Amino acid sequence: MLSNPIVLRMTVVLLVMGFAFWLATLLLRRMRRLLTEESFAIDSAPELEQFPMHTYNAVIQQLKQQKHELLSVQQIERRRAKTSENISAAVLSNLSSGVLFLTTNGLVRTANVAAKNILGFASPVGMSVSEIFREAKRGSSLDSRDTLASAVQASLRERSASRTAETDYVTPSGERRILDVTISPVYTPSGETLGAACLITDKTELAVIQKLQEMRGEMSREMALALRNSLATISSYAQQLAVSRDAAVVRQLAVDIVSEAADLDHTIGGFLAGPKAAKGAEA
């Protein structure tokens, strides 16, 4: 039977058809599975896209909130800085001492009211220290190079401590004043030189008072000496008067005592009149 060609040919055909059927079945199953996966991917795509969108919106909202908080903090800081600036300006304007702030190139950047009144300038802002202090010397220095302007410029150049100098200053209107100037360098938090602050105190009235006190002290010493001499003279006349028996001598000694007492009274009266006149002038 197997040797029959027809049977053998039929068997081969059946085997080929069975293999083709099996192969077709596998292909159909694979195609069905692929179609199922694609359908699932298409159905789940909106969910996958929706998740990043929610996250993006949440991040945007958080960023907006942080921006709002940052703006609020900036506004608070600006208000604090403005308040601090107003307080500083009020303090400077009410100081009896003058305050100048100088930039590193020696120009006046700010000046309070007292500084304008003491220095005699309506607005010293923008002027240099050389223009303001001109030839004002430091203390009683006779060196033409030892000026107050050079001391201020040295403080701007060098990293030094505060310097204090007393100077004989003449205002633009010709008024002579005794000024005490303290120069203090100002640095940034990083240590760089920002400029210098000058504290100016008008010691003219104090110098006048000190001079008057010195004069009064000298007068007191002279008064004490005159009083001592007058008392010694009167005591001598009194001793002579006590032992003298001559009427003419007694009268002359009495006249001399009266004259010396009058001179002493005049001296004391003049000394006491000086402080009264000074108090009247001050009032």
Protein Blocks (a to p, Z undefined) as FASTA:
>chain_A
ZZpmklmmmmmmmmmmmmmmmmmmmmmmmmmmmmmmmmmmmmmmmmmmmmmmmmmmmmmm
mmmmmmmmmmmmmmmmmmmmmmmmmmmmmmmmmpcbdcddddfkopafbdcfklmmmnop
ablghiafklmnmmacehjafbfklcfklmmmmmmmpccdddddddddddfkopacdddd
dddddddfkopafbdcdddddfklmmmmmmmmmmmmmmmmmmmmmmmmmmmmmmmmmmmm
mmpcbfklmmmmmmmmmmmmmmmmmmmmmmmmmmmmmmmmmZZ
